[in-house]
Amino acid sequence: MLCRASRRRRITLTLISDPHALKQALIAEASEAGFAMARVCRPGAIPDVPKRLDAFLKAGHHGQMNWLEDRVHWRGDPKQLWPEARSVIMLAEPYTPDHDPLDDLQHSERGVISVYARGRDYHDVCKKRLKRVARWLVAAAECEVKVFVDTAPVAEKPLGQAAGLGWQGKHTNLLSRNLGNWFFLGAIFTTAELPVDEPEVDHCGSCRKCLDICPTDAFPAPYKLDPRRCISYLTIEHKGPVDEALRARLGNRIYGCDDCLAVCPWNKFASTARDHRYAAHGDLDAPPLAELARLDDAAFRVKFSGSPIKRTGRNRFVRNVLYAIGNSKDKSLLGAAQKLTNDADATVADAARWAVAQLRTSFS
């Protein structure tokens, strides 16, 4: 979003000329809007990212995420994304679950959906808050702004560390001494020159719980992730059949994976989610696999309207459900899998046949 004045809501403010006073007022506005933290860095604060990104892409770790190769110069250098920007405001919005999501893994007849995707699509919820703060800033400083929530080539996690929100842990996610690691990131680029915060340093120490719990060994080394083995990538981004050697490791995870987040000791400081829309909708805490397997395209779209899950489409989602059924060792789910062995989608049919074979083997 690029704007000089609010179109939806007029904000009458006395212009704040002092940069320090402007920043303090901005932080207060961000808190009122629902953000738990707001910090500032310069667009050029992440000079090591282009080299890291280049190595990641050359190693092929992005798998089928070809969009990571697009506009790579913007992704690596925020200064090129918008040369006029003088400051980047990084904001954190908690979505902390009210229970331990690892407990859901014990119920093999039900599917496990990543916590962030159980409620309203965070892209919509968080962006509205960002726009509110951005409109306030435009009115207070007569500046220009652009807002981003995981929808543009912006290196949010490195910028978050440069701004002092937290640090990229050994699981590569941003985590904070004040918030744990259950939070979304939003960014406001602005032509206003604001005082910057100190970058955060690493506080992981010798802990490696996030590395050791990974079901698919997706971390070749601390602070390095190979998405091609990551369950979040496999269940959300990967198209077509999943490698048979990895299917059993998916367990009953049907959309994303929270294992490495859930075990982080810093979550003892996790901030409570402030927006009830991030709470699970309907039965998305632990939906029955048998019901999900019956979804056709129309029913899938209705069930996941307003959810980030909708973006994967019915076929990829039901593929995941069938892998979970195959891993369930639950004889009562055999019929649900058998009905899909001739599905119109070849990947779904393949997953159904695999599930049937797994179940028959488990109780033969």
C-alpha positions, 0 to 999 in steps of 0.5 A: 500500500502506498498512500499520503492520506487515509481514504477509509478513515480520516485521522486528524493529528498534529504533525510530529516533527521530532523523530524520537517522539514520532517513534514513541507515538508510533509504538503506542499506536501499534500496541493499541492496534493489537501488535505486541512489539514494534521495532525499527531498522534501516532498509540496508540493515541485512547485507548478508541476506543476498549471499545466504539466499543465493547459497540456498537457491543454488543448493536447490533447497527451495524445491518447487517454490520457484517464486523464491527465484523471482525478484530475488534482487528485491528479496535480498535487498529491501533498498531495491524493493523501494529505494525511497524508503528510509525506515522499516518498521517490523511488528509482531502479532501473537497467535499463541495456542491455548494448548500444546499442539503436540498433544494432538499427534496422539489422536491418529484418527484425527488430522493435525493442522498447524496452529496458525492455519486453524483460524482466520487467514492471518494475511487478512487480519494482520494486514488490516492492523498494519494499514491502520498503523500506516494511516496513522503514520502518514497523518502524523509525519506526512510520509509515504508507506508500504505495508507487507504481510508475507505477500511480497519479496521481503526478508521478514525474518532477517529484518525482524532480527535487525530491528530487534524483534527477536533472532532467527533460532536454530529452527530458522524461525524468529523467536523472542525472549518476550514472545516465544516464537508464536507470532506473525510478522508484518512490515511497514516501509516508510519514507520517514526517518525513524530512530533505529533499534539495536539488532537482537543477538542469538540466545539459543545457547546449546539447546537443540530441542527444535532440531532433535524433534523434527520428524523428517530430519529437515535440519542438516545443521543448526540454523539451516533448513532443507524445506524439501524434507520439511513437513510444512513444505511437503503438505502445503507447497509440494505438488504431486506425490510425496516421496514414499520414504517420507510419507510415514513420517508425516504422521497425522499432520495434514497441513503444516507442522509445529513440532519445532516451534512447540518445543522451544523453551522460550515459549514460557514467555509467549504472549497470549494471542490478542485476536480471537479470530486466530482461535480454531474455527469449528473442528479445526483443532483436531478434525476427523480424518474420515470427514475430511476424506469425503470433501469434494472441491465444492465442500472443501471451498466452503469449509475453508473459506477465509482460511489459508488452507483454501490456497492449497486446493482440495486435491493437495489437502485430501492427499495429505489426509490420505497419508494420515489415514495410512499412518493411522493404523485405524481399520475403521478408516479403510473404507474412506481410503478405498473410496478414493483409489479411483479419484479423478486426481492421480495424486489423490488416487495414488495416496489412497492406494498407499493408505489402503496398503498401509492399513491392510499391512497394519492389521493383517 
